[in-house]
Amino acid sequence: MTTFIESLQAAWQRNRSLVCVGLDPEPARLPTRFAGDDDAVFAFCRDIVDATADLVCCFKPQIAHFAALGAEGALQRLIAHIHARQPGVPVILDAKRGDIGSTAEHYAREAFERYGADAVTLNPYLGRDSLQPFLDRADKGAVILCRTSNPGAGDLQDLDVGGMPLYQRVAERVAHEWNGNGNCLLVTGATYPSQLAEVRRIVGDMPLLVPGIGAQGGDVEAVLGHGQASDGAGLLISSSRAILYASAADDFAAAARQATLALRDEINRHRRMPTD
Ligand SMILES: O=c1ccn([C@@H]2O[C@H](COP(=O)(O)O)[C@@H](O)[C@H]2O)c(=O)[nH]1
């Protein structure tokens, strides 16, 4: 059995890429060719996946973008498509789950059995027991919110907790107490590079999912300067809208590929590249 972490490491190396393409379909922004197509959400995302799979380390569908449309079936088929046609590219389901244990069990089954995800994003606010069903799955990734990319991230995450901001306490707790199976990652936004550096200092080489590049304006050089692990990897740098909607015309898939390639190459210019 290949674990999520093993798949991720293999994809980093095989595709020489730290790029995570986010799959956030928005009907109003889909290319006109999908007008009137009942299966537009699936078809659009599938075409993006197939155009970029050799340039990424993972895909990250955001569940709300599917569920709000009643398109959970499209999400299931999309993840099945990635596993069948792009084997070796892991899928992170961005669902930010976390609830009391009995409910968390159902969230874990939803992510891993219903959707077939390889990893899932999680909210640590309810504490360890709320994430235990995910932490116990050594084969799957538990991607835990730490210092998010949004403007209000600091409202709670920067609050002082015994002389240290809450997000650093989360980083410490996950790295030193929750990661017994070696399957934890943290979410650290590209829009806050100095906090990213603090998280990297605390967690060593733990992989970090870094959203906020592209539409949210995060700086690639700053992310690499502050976030790369000792081997020049350790990052999953996520971009959704800037790739998905690079063109609204019939060349949307080629434009998405070009945007992904440009991001991959920009990242690689700023990192320590492993020698082959
Ligand atoms: O701190 C966070 C955590 C998750 N996200 C998610 O990532 C993408 C970002 O989309 P862009 O179009 O690249 O801005 C989106 O699905 C968010 O829900 C985040 O942005 N920040």
The ligand as an SDF file (V2000), in Angstrom:
LIG
                    3D

 21 22  0  0  0  0  0  0  0  0999 V2000
   -5.9010   29.2400    4.4390 O   0  0  0  0  0  0  0  0  0  0  0  0
   -6.5320   28.8040    3.4740 C   0  0  0  0  0  0  0  0  0  0  0  0
   -7.0420   27.5200    3.4220 C   0  0  0  0  0  0  0  0  0  0  0  0
   -7.6740   27.0920    2.2980 C   0  0  0  0  0  0  0  0  0  0  0  0
   -7.8240   27.9040    1.2280 N   0  0  0  0  0  0  0  0  0  0  0  0
   -8.4950   27.3510    0.0230 C   0  0  0  0  0  0  0  0  0  0  0  0
   -7.5540   27.3600   -1.0610 O   0  0  0  0  0  0  0  0  0  0  0  0
   -8.1680   27.7940   -2.2490 C   0  0  0  0  0  0  0  0  0  0  0  0
   -7.5430   29.1000   -2.7180 C   0  0  0  0  0  0  0  0  0  0  0  0
   -8.0760   29.4990   -3.9650 O   0  0  0  0  0  0  0  0  0  0  0  0
   -7.3390   30.6110   -4.8930 P   0  0  0  0  0  0  0  0  0  0  0  0
   -8.2670   30.7540   -6.0560 O   0  0  0  0  0  0  0  0  0  0  0  0
   -6.0000   30.0600   -5.2690 O   0  0  0  0  0  0  0  0  0  0  0  0
   -7.2450   31.8440   -4.0700 O   0  0  0  0  0  0  0  0  0  0  0  0
   -9.6580   27.8940   -1.9550 C   0  0  0  0  0  0  0  0  0  0  0  0
  -10.2490   26.6560   -2.2750 O   0  0  0  0  0  0  0  0  0  0  0  0
   -9.7140   28.1150   -0.4550 C   0  0  0  0  0  0  0  0  0  0  0  0
  -10.8970   27.5850    0.1260 O   0  0  0  0  0  0  0  0  0  0  0  0
   -7.3340   29.1760    1.2760 C   0  0  0  0  0  0  0  0  0  0  0  0
   -7.4480   29.9670    0.3180 O   0  0  0  0  0  0  0  0  0  0  0  0
   -6.6890   29.5850    2.3980 N   0  0  0  0  0  0  0  0  0  0  0  0
  1  2  2  0
  2  3  1  0
  2 21  1  0
  3  4  2  0
  4  5  1  0
  5  6  1  0
  5 19  1  0
  6  7  1  0
  6 17  1  0
  7  8  1  0
  8  9  1  0
  8 15  1  0
  9 10  1  0
 10 11  1  0
 11 12  2  0
 11 13  1  0
 11 14  1  0
 15 16  1  0
 15 17  1  0
 17 18  1  0
 19 20  2  0
 19 21  1  0
M  END
$$$$
